[in-house]
Amino acid sequence: MTLEESVTGTDETGTFRLAGTDLSDEEVVDRVRSGDTDLFEILMRRHNQRLYRAVRSILRDEAETEDVLQDAYVRAFMHLDQFLGRARFSTWLTRIAVHEALHRQSRRRRFTGIEDVVDSLESPAPGPADRAANGELRELLEASIDRLPEDFRTVFVLRDVEGLSTAETAESLAIPEETVKTRLHRARRQLRSHLEQGLGGAAREVFAFGFGRCDRIVAAVLRRLGSIEPPAQPVTR
């Protein structure tokens, strides 16, 4: 049986869709650990955009971000036995992706110091017509986010772009909640000085993942998982 035959089908309208999408993350994880490993695709498609945004906020490189996403999914699949449900699965998965991104970054360049505030953010100063266009405003916002210090940038993306709570962001980055609040405040202050308008509606549209990228990453991960043993049942203590 092919992957499509085992996890997809058509509904009464003829629309092609994944089976099992009505299950919670935790229910899908249980099914995967019980042998329905093809259902891991559901988890990837659900969380691709959040992980992409989190990883890209650290690396600022499209190709490298996709590589890290693949590595993070493979690592998560191999260690599903370590997910014990003490945090939300999405938080557990985001933390793995962030760890992979930081590990990749540590090999290619030194970290940006948290107190090394970037005071030289350039304002592209678009004209009135450009400011009215949401697409160009998003480009301006993305460029400004990319110039933030890394620690500020990652917190801003997880909190204001992805909409995670302070607690979820702290859990994902393994830092105290007070640190999340401080970094978010500083990130917003830096951006506000250059973007007096546009942080509201446009913020959630930046670094959009896209269906093409989603399909490409899911397919690449599934190819890699084909040679890996199914995940073990969770460790009981």
Beta strands, then each sheet from edge to edge (+ up, - down):
strand 1: 8-10
strand 2: 16-18
sheet 1: 1+ 2-
end
